[in-house]
């Protein structure tokens, strides 16, 4: 058979012309054609696919289709109605033997041309600007800004809550923290007035009847008085070093630092804290001696202060271990914390004890 579109000879059982791809099947309206691009079902009279715009396999006019395709107007083929087909279908001229087949239209010319290829061939390529999708517009993300604002609000609100204290909870918090510190480190607390829990300060009377404090008189000691003070301090050091002094402190610690009863530990720890306070008073007394500039006991004063300092260090390490023991609440095992309790004494070592024992006898004050 001869294709009615390109007038080339094709097989009788062909549905589409292999040369121009025109539809040569039955023209019955009950048959359908399928688009070669998207697979949509077409009518036999459709020139283009109404879905993707691709030329239908049954293009009626090869000349018009090739010209439209060359111009890049693939999707501009009109949909032919039944009325247009009946009124515009050209009459088929009889084919004569002398008539030459029209092979002027190259089937390859019906291929869709890319506009970019034409522009590149002509040298007029223009930069392609990104086109925003109208159906999915780009939206700026404010997630980071929102997170930063929320963090600033939380931090500022917390600082304002602590500073303004609208619920009045901060004084109670400070008081509980202070009580916990007093229980954990009783030896580090400043003496306070038990009536109002405030540091006791001397009160100076006001008004016309106020008595001005008398100026401190010159209390410089002579050498004999300096020797008396040094001898008294040396006797106190011997008392501190006796069984009634540091001996009792050591015995109380060894016997009660692991006692499960917190009250018992507190009662037996007082000997250590009291002895340390007494040694500190002796050191203050020695450092406050107002001896003459040319006193012959200058070296003895330094020796007594050094001996008292070593004795203070011996007792202070025991008090530090007592601090750890007294910090264990009632009901908790003290045996499990034995290493922690003894750690301050292990770190201090025996240097203070060794130095005190080595110089106690040779540094006894001698009257000059």
C-alpha positions in Angstrom: 0.0 0.0 0.0 1.0 3.7 -0.4 1.2 6.0 2.5 -1.4 8.8 2.0 0.9 11.3 3.8 4.3 10.8 2.1 3.2 8.7 -0.8 5.8 6.1 -0.2 5.2 2.4 -0.5 4.8 0.5 2.7 3.5 -2.9 3.9 -0.2 -3.5 4.0 -0.2 -4.5 7.6 1.5 -1.3 8.9 -0.4 1.0 11.2 2.1 3.8 11.1 4.2 4.8 8.1 7.9 3.9 8.9 9.0 7.0 6.8 6.8 9.9 8.0 5.3 8.1 11.0 1.9 9.0 9.9 -1.1 6.9 10.9 -2.3 4.7 8.1 -4.6 2.4 10.1 -8.3 2.2 10.0 -10.0 5.5 10.4 -12.8 4.1 12.5 -13.6 6.4 15.4 -13.5 3.4 17.8 -9.8 3.0 17.5 -7.3 5.0 19.5 -3.6 6.1 19.1 -1.1 6.3 21.9 1.4 9.1 22.3 5.0 7.9 21.7 6.3 10.4 24.3 4.1 10.1 27.4 1.8 7.2 26.4 -1.4 9.2 26.6 -4.3 7.9 24.6 -5.0 10.0 21.5 -7.8 10.1 19.0 -7.0 9.2 15.5 -7.6 12.8 14.5 -5.3 14.4 17.1 -2.3 16.1 15.5 -0.5 16.6 18.8 -0.7 15.0 22.2 -2.9 17.3 24.4 -0.8 16.3 27.4 2.9 16.7 26.4 2.6 18.4 23.0 4.4 15.8 21.1 3.3 15.3 17.4 0.8 12.5 17.1 1.8 9.5 15.1 -1.2 10.2 12.7 -0.1 13.7 11.5 -2.2 14.4 8.5 0.1 16.9 6.7 3.8 16.1 6.5 4.5 19.6 5.0 2.9 21.5 7.9 4.3 19.3 10.6 7.8 19.5 9.4 7.6 23.3 9.1 6.2 23.6 12.5 8.8 21.3 14.0 11.6 23.2 12.3 10.3 26.4 13.9 10.2 24.9 17.3 6.4 25.0 17.5 5.8 21.4 18.5 3.1 22.1 20.9 1.2 24.5 18.6 -0.6 22.0 16.4 -4.3 22.6 16.8 -6.6 19.8 17.8 -8.7 18.9 14.7 -12.4 18.6 15.3 -14.6 16.2 13.3 -16.0 19.1 11.4 -12.6 20.3 10.4 -11.6 16.9 9.2 -14.8 16.6 7.1 -14.5 20.0 5.5 -10.7 20.3 5.2 -9.7 16.8 4.1 -8.1 17.3 0.7 -9.2 15.0 -2.1 -6.7 12.3 -2.9 -5.5 12.5 -6.4 -5.2 9.3 -8.3 -1.7 8.0 -8.5 -0.3 7.8 -11.9 2.6 5.6 -13.0 4.4 8.6 -14.4 4.1 10.6 -11.2 7.2 10.6 -9.2 7.1 10.1 -5.6 7.8 13.3 -3.6 10.8 12.6 -1.5 11.6 16.2 -0.9 10.7 16.0 2.8 13.4 14.4 4.8 11.8 12.4 7.7 14.7 13.5 9.9 13.5 17.1 9.5 10.5 16.3 11.7 12.8 15.9 14.7 12.3 18.5 17.4 15.0 21.1 17.4 16.5 22.5 20.7 16.4 26.3 20.9 19.7 26.2 22.8 21.3 24.3 19.9 20.1 27.0 17.5 21.4 29.8 19.7 24.8 28.1 20.2 25.1 27.6 16.5 24.3 31.3 15.8 26.7 32.4 18.6 24.0 34.3 20.5 23.9 32.3 23.7 22.6 34.4 26.6 23.2 33.6 30.3 20.2 31.7 31.6 18.9 33.3 34.7 17.4 30.9 37.3 13.6 31.2 37.1 11.8 30.8 40.4 9.2 28.1 40.4 5.9 29.9 40.8 4.3 26.8 42.4 7.1 26.3 44.9 8.5 29.8 45.8 11.7 29.9 47.8 11.1 30.8 51.5 13.7 32.2 53.7 14.4 30.1 56.8 14.2 31.9 60.2 14.9 28.8 62.3 18.4 29.9 63.5 17.1 33.4 64.4 14.2 31.9 66.4 16.5 29.6 68.3 18.8 32.4 69.2 15.9 34.6 70.4 14.5 31.8 72.5 18.0 31.2 74.1 18.4 34.9 74.9 15.0 35.0 76.4 15.6 32.0 78.6 19.0 33.3 79.8 17.6 36.8 80.4 14.6 35.5 82.2 16.7 33.3 84.5 19.0 36.2 85.3 16.0 38.5 86.0 14.4 35.8 88.2 17.6 35.5 90.3 18.1 39.2 90.6 14.5 40.3 91.3 13.5 37.1 93.2 9.8 37.6 92.7 8.9 34.5 94.8 11.3 35.4 97.7 13.1 32.1 97.5 16.7 33.3 97.3 17.2 34.3 101.0 16.2 30.8 102.0 18.5 29.3 99.4 21.4 31.4 100.7 20.7 30.4 104.3 20.6 26.7 103.4 23.8 27.0 101.6 25.4 28.8 104.5 24.2 26.1 107.0 25.6 23.4 104.8 29.0 25.1 104.7 28.9 25.4 108.5 28.2 21.7 108.9 30.8 20.6 106.4 33.6 22.9 107.6 32.9 24.0 111.2 36.5 25.0 111.9 36.5 27.5 109.0 33.6 29.6 110.2 33.9 33.1 111.6 32.7 33.6 115.2 29.1 34.9 115.1 26.6 36.2 117.6 24.3 33.3 118.4 21.3 35.7 118.9 21.1 37.2 115.4 23.6 35.1 113.5 25.6 38.1 112.5 29.2 38.9 112.9 29.8 40.7 116.2 31.3 44.1 115.7 32.2 46.6 118.5 29.5 49.2 119.0 30.7 52.8 119.3 28.2 55.0 121.3 27.0 58.1 119.5 26.2 61.6 120.8 27.9 64.1 123.1 28.4 61.5 125.9 30.4 59.2 123.6 33.8 58.3 125.0 36.6 58.6 122.5 38.9 55.6 122.6 42.1 56.4 124.4 45.2 56.4 122.2 47.3 53.3 122.6 50.2 53.9 124.8 53.7 52.9 124.0 54.0 49.3 125.2 57.5 48.5 124.1 59.0 45.8 126.3 62.5 45.7 127.6 64.7 42.7 127.2 63.7 41.2 130.6 60.0 41.4 129.7 60.6 39.9 126.3 62.4 37.0 127.9 59.5 36.5 130.3 57.1 36.3 127.3 59.3 33.9 125.4 59.6 31.6 128.5 55.9 31.6 129.0 55.3 30.8 125.3 57.9 28.0 125.5 56.1 26.5 128.5 52.8 26.6 126.5 54.4 24.8 123.6 55.6 22.0 126.0 52.0 21.8 127.3 50.7 21.6 123.8 53.1 18.8 123.0 52.2 16.8 126.2 49.7 13.9 126.6 47.1 16.3 127.9 47.6 18.4 124.7 48.2 16.8 121.4 48.2 13.4 122.9 44.5 13.7 123.9 43.7 15.1 120.4 45.3 12.1 118.7 43.6 9.6 121.0 40.2 11.2 120.4 40.7 11.1 116.7 41.8 7.5 116.6 38.9 6.4 118.7 36.0 8.4 117.2 36.7 9.5 113.6 34.8 6.4 112.3 32.0 6.5 114.9 28.6 6.1 113.2 27.1 8.6 115.7 27.6 12.1 114.3 27.0 13.7 117.7 29.7 11.6 119.2 32.1 12.7 116.5 31.3 16.3 116.9 31.8 16.1 120.7 35.2 14.4 120.5 36.5 16.6 117.7 36.3 19.8 119.9 39.7 19.0 121.6 41.5 19.3 118.2 39.8 22.6 117.3 40.3 24.1 120.7 44.0 23.2 120.8 44.5 24.7 117.3 42.8 27.9 118.4 45.1 28.1 121.5 48.2 27.6 119.4 47.0 30.4 117.1 46.6 32.7 120.1 50.2 31.9 121.1 51.5 32.7 117.6 49.6 36.0 117.6 51.1 36.8 121.0 54.6 36.1 119.8 54.1 38.1 116.6 52.7 41.0 118.6 55.8 41.4 120.9 57.0 45.0 120.8 60.6 44.3 121.5 63.3 47.0 121.2 64.9 47.2 117.8 68.2 46.1 119.3 66.9 43.4 121.5 69.1 40.4 122.2 66.2 38.1 121.9 65.3 38.7 118.3 66.5 35.3 117.2 64.6 33.6 120.1 61.4 35.3 119.1 61.7 33.9 115.5 62.5 30.4 117.0 59.4 30.5 119.2 57.2 31.6 116.3 58.6 28.8 114.1 58.0 26.1 116.9 54.4 27.3 117.4 53.8 27.2 113.6 55.0 23.6 113.4 52.8 22.7 116.3 49.9 24.4 114.6 50.5 22.4 111.4 50.5 19.1 113.4 47.1 19.9 114.8 45.7 21.5 111.7 46.0 18.3 109.6 44.0 16.4 112.3 41.3 19.1 112.1 41.3 18.8 108.3 40.6 15.1 108.7 37.9 15.9 111.2 36.3 18.2 108.7 35.9 15.3 106.3 34.5 13.0 109.0 32.0 15.5 110.2 30.8 16.1 106.7 29.4 12.6 106.5 25.7 12.7 107.3 24.1 10.7 110.1 23.2 7.2 108.9 25.9 7.0 106.1 28.8 4.6 106.5 32.0 6.3 107.7 34.0 3.2 107.1 33.5 3.5 103.4 35.0 7.0 103.5 38.0 6.1 105.7 40.5 6.8 102.9 39.0 10.3 102.3 39.1 11.1 106.0 42.7 10.2 106.3 43.8 11.8 103.0 44.6 15.3 104.6 46.9 13.7 107.1 48.6 11.6 104.4 49.2 14.7 102.3 50.6 16.7 105.2 53.0 14.0 106.2 55.2 14.2 109.3 57.5 17.1 108.4 56.0 19.5 111.0 56.3 16.8 113.7 59.9 16.0 112.8 61.0 19.6 112.7 59.3 20.4 116.0 60.9 17.5 117.8 64.3 18.3 116.3 64.4 21.9 117.4 62.3 22.0 120.6 65.2 21.3 123.0 67.9 23.4 121.3 65.6 26.5 120.9 64.7 26.8 124.5 65.0 30.5 125.5 68.1 31.3 127.6 68.3 34.5 129.6 71.0 36.8 128.3 
